[in-house]
Amino acid sequence: MPSRFSLQERKKIILLSTLIFLIVGAWSIFGPFGALKYYRVAGELKEVQTRNKGLTQANDNLRKEIIKLRTDPAYLEEVARKEFGLLKKNEVVYDFKPHEKRHH
């Protein structure tokens, strides 16, 4: 049974098919919606999700602290003393600085 295409025509078809395959393959990897872009965007998404999880935890911690500041007078006093150096009435603070070494 003779072939419909000559040897030269078959070579052209194979070459053209290979060229089309390479172009489509390159486009699917390097194109604007290709695999490289997908992996880059997937990495960025993972980073954003991790950051979001950390911020959510920080927000939860801040909400808990707000509740403690509003409802726990002892905690409020502790924070006021640490953060702002507040004292009770008739309370005196002695600040002993470390002794400096004298050079002879």
C-alpha positions as CSV (number, residue, x, y, z in Angstrom):
1,M,0.0,0.0,0.0
2,P,1.6,3.2,-1.1
3,S,1.9,6.2,1.3
4,R,-0.2,9.2,0.7
5,F,2.8,11.5,1.5
6,S,6.2,11.5,0.1
7,L,9.3,11.2,2.3
8,Q,9.9,14.9,2.0
9,E,6.3,15.8,3.0
10,R,6.5,13.4,6.0
11,K,9.7,15.1,7.2
12,K,8.0,18.5,6.9
13,I,5.0,17.2,8.8
14,I,7.2,15.8,11.6
15,L,9.3,19.0,11.7
16,L,6.2,21.2,11.9
17,S,4.6,18.9,14.5
18,T,7.8,19.0,16.6
19,L,8.0,22.8,16.3
20,I,4.3,23.2,17.4
21,F,4.9,20.8,20.3
22,L,7.9,22.8,21.4
23,I,6.1,26.1,21.2
24,V,3.1,24.8,23.1
25,G,5.4,23.2,25.7
26,A,7.4,26.4,26.2
27,W,4.3,28.4,26.4
28,S,2.8,26.1,29.1
29,I,6.0,26.4,31.1
30,F,7.1,30.0,30.6
31,G,3.9,31.8,29.5
32,P,1.8,34.2,31.6
33,F,-0.3,31.3,33.0
34,G,2.5,28.7,32.8
35,A,3.9,26.3,35.4
36,L,6.7,28.7,36.5
37,K,4.1,31.5,37.3
38,Y,1.9,28.9,39.1
39,Y,4.8,27.8,41.4
40,R,5.8,31.4,42.1
41,V,2.3,32.4,43.0
42,A,1.7,29.3,45.0
43,G,4.9,30.2,47.0
44,E,3.7,33.7,47.6
45,L,0.3,32.4,48.7
46,K,1.9,30.1,51.2
47,E,3.9,33.0,52.6
48,V,0.8,35.2,52.9
49,Q,-1.1,32.4,54.6
50,T,1.7,31.9,57.1
51,R,1.9,35.7,57.8
52,N,-1.9,35.8,58.1
53,K,-1.9,33.0,60.6
54,G,0.7,34.8,62.7
55,L,-1.3,38.0,62.6
56,T,-4.4,36.2,63.6
57,Q,-2.6,34.8,66.6
58,A,-1.3,38.2,67.5
59,N,-4.8,39.7,67.3
60,D,-6.1,36.9,69.5
61,N,-3.4,37.6,72.1
62,L,-4.1,41.4,72.0
63,R,-7.9,40.7,72.5
64,K,-7.1,38.5,75.5
65,E,-4.9,41.2,76.9
66,I,-7.6,43.9,76.4
67,I,-10.0,41.7,78.3
68,K,-7.5,41.2,81.1
69,L,-6.8,45.0,81.3
70,R,-10.5,45.7,81.5
71,T,-11.4,43.0,84.0
72,D,-8.3,42.2,86.2
73,P,-7.3,45.1,88.4
74,A,-4.2,43.3,89.6
75,Y,-3.0,42.8,86.0
76,L,-3.7,46.4,85.2
77,E,-1.7,47.5,88.2
78,E,1.2,45.2,87.2
79,V,1.2,46.7,83.6
80,A,1.0,50.2,84.9
81,R,4.0,49.7,87.2
82,K,6.1,47.9,84.5
83,E,5.3,50.0,81.5
84,F,4.8,53.5,83.0
85,G,6.7,53.3,86.3
86,L,3.6,54.2,88.3
87,L,3.7,54.0,92.1
88,K,1.2,53.6,94.9
89,K,0.6,56.5,97.3
90,N,3.4,56.8,99.8
91,E,5.6,54.4,97.9
92,V,9.2,55.2,97.3
93,V,11.5,53.6,94.7
94,Y,15.2,53.3,95.3
95,D,17.2,52.8,92.2
96,F,20.6,51.3,92.8
97,K,22.8,51.6,89.8
98,P,25.7,49.2,89.4
99,H,29.0,50.3,91.0
100,E,31.4,51.7,88.3
101,K,34.9,50.3,88.5
102,R,37.6,53.0,89.0
103,H,40.6,52.9,86.8
104,H,43.9,53.7,88.6
